[in-house]
Amino acid sequence: MADKQIEHTELDKLVKISQPARRALRGAGIMTLEQLAKWSEKELLGLHGLGPKAMPELSAALSAQGMAFKQ
């Protein structure tokens, strides 16, 4: 069986969130902190697979770079 190569995004390297949450972000085209900052918390929570447990990790990653979710 061939190894399945997974492309890691910037967010994969910066935050520890569940695989469903990672897939939800990737599916929405969110692969960088800059892209993440263009979304509000409410919009993100509307993505299937991304729940409230992921939000503190995502928020902390943004804050560490002087960014925040869209208001």
Sequence and secondary structure as in RCSB ss.txt:
>XXXX:A:sequence
MADKQIEHTELDKLVKISQPARRALRGAGIMTLEQLAKWSEKELLGLHGLGPKAMPELSAALSAQGMAFKQ
>XXXX:A:secstr
         HHHHH    HHHHHHHHHTT  SHHHHTTS HHHHHTSTT  TTTHHHHHHHHHHTT     
